[in-house]
């Protein structure tokens, strides 16, 4: 991988958002998955990516445990999902400055490891930091009928239920129209 799991000046929330963006593409049925994933990775600093079919399969497989963190009903379930992800994919933590990047933490096998492992471990590490900082699930799954997109939980306050204001508004309008 050319970029870092997260580097100086970035934050776990950005890596968590990258996980969301990748999960959304991985569950999509639109054509050219490799191109769409490469575009998402480029938006998040991973440029020049060409994904082969075996790498796409590994990314799809890694998406399941990452998605389980977002689908967790509470903090304990999210922590359990993260621990299961780490048991399956993670290696001992190590600092690296590969490719001229700033020193940063990796928990995958090596700097040029498989994309599926990188996706699972970098996403898991970011989500674990967010859970530990907030003492709450790091995200959720949109409650709007027909949506189901994952989202990153931002800040304190009431837990989010929707991935966007668009979904929240759609649900409110439907409830109003039905007299509820």
N, C-alpha and C positions, 0 to 999 in steps of 0.2 A: 504494500500500500504506500502510495506516495506521501500522503498526509498523515497527520497524527490522530490519535483517538481524540484528544483535544490538546491544544497547545496554548502557550502563553497568550493571553489576550482573548481567549475563547472560554467557554464555560460548559459544564455538563449539560445545561439546558439546551445548548446548541446541538450537542451530540444526541440528546434525547429527541430533539425535533428531527434530526436526520433519520433516526430510527422510525419515527412516525411517517416521514415522507417515503422511506423505503417500504415500510409495511403497506402503505396505501397502494404503491405501484405493484408490489408483489401479489396483492389480492385482486388486482385489476385483470380483466380478461381482454383488454385491448392488445392489439398486435405490437410486435417489436419490444418485448420486455427488456432485452439487453440494452437497447438504445434508450429506453425510458429510465432504466436504472442508472445507466452511465450519465444521463443528464442530471438526475437527482444527485448522484455522487459529485459531479462537477459543480453543482450549485453549493455543495458543502465542502469544496476544496480538494476533492479527489479527482484530478484531471487525467485525461489520456487513458481512460479505462475501456478495455475491450473484454467483455464477459463471454466466456465459452459456455456451451450447454451444461457441462458438468458443474461449472461455477453457479449457473442459474439454479440448478437443482440443489446445490448446497445452500444457497441463499434462501430458497423456498423452505428447506428443512429448518434452517436457523430462524426463520420468521415465526415458526410455531412457538418456541419458548419465549421469544421476545414479545409476541402478541399476548401470551399468557400473563405477563406482568401487567399489561394495560387492562386486561380483562379481570384482574383480581378484584374480589369484592371488598377487601379491606387491607390494611397495612400488613397484617400477618400473612395473609395470602400472597400479597405482592412480594414480601420478603422470602416466603417459601418458593415462589416461582423464580425469583432471582437466584436463590441458593441452588435450585435444581439446574438452572441455566449454567451457573458457574461450575457445578459438579460435572456437567457434560462437556463444556467447552473450554473452561479457563485453565491457564497454566499459572505458575507462580508469578507474581507481579515483577516487572522489571522496568527500569528507566531506559529510554532510548532517545537518540537524537538523529535518527536515520534521515537520509535525504536532505540534510541541512536544516532540519526543523529544530525548534527549541526542545530541550529535554522535556519528556512527557512519559506518562505511565502507559504500559501495555500489559494485558493479561492474556494475549494470544501467544501462539508458539514462536513466531518470529516476525520480523518486519515485513517479510514477503510471504506471509502465511496465506492459507486459503481464505477466499472472500467470505464464505459462510461463517467460519470461525471468527474472523475479524468483525463481521456484523454482529454476531451474538455477543462477543466479549466487549466490544467497544460500547454497544448499546447497553448491555448489562451493567458495565461499570458506571456509565453516566446515570442510569436509572437508580442504581444502588446509592450513589452519592446524593441524588435528589431525595430519595426515601429517607436516608439517614439525616439529611439537613432539615427536612420538613416533618419527619416522624409521621408521614402520611403517604399514601400511594403516590407514585410519581406521575401518574396519568390515569386515564380511563378510556372507556369506549362510549361513543356518542349514543345517547338514549333516544334519539329521534327515530321514529319508525322508518325502516328501510335504509338507514345510514350505516351505523356500526363502525364508523371510522375511529381509529385511536386518536388520542390527543394528549399533550403534555399538560400537567396541572401547573399553573403559574400562581405563585404567591399564596398568601393566607386567605382566610375567609371561607365562605361556604364552598363545598366541593362542586366542581363543574359537572354538568350532566351532558353537555352538548359540545361537539367539536368546533362549532362556530356560532356566531350570532345569527347567521342565516338559518341553521337548523333550529336554534332556540326560537326564533321568530316564527318559523314555519309551524312548530308545535303549538306555540301560543295562539296563532291565528286559527289553526284547526280546532283547538279547544274552544276558542271564542265562537267560531261558526257553529260548532255542535251544541252550543248552549252550556258547555261545561265550565 
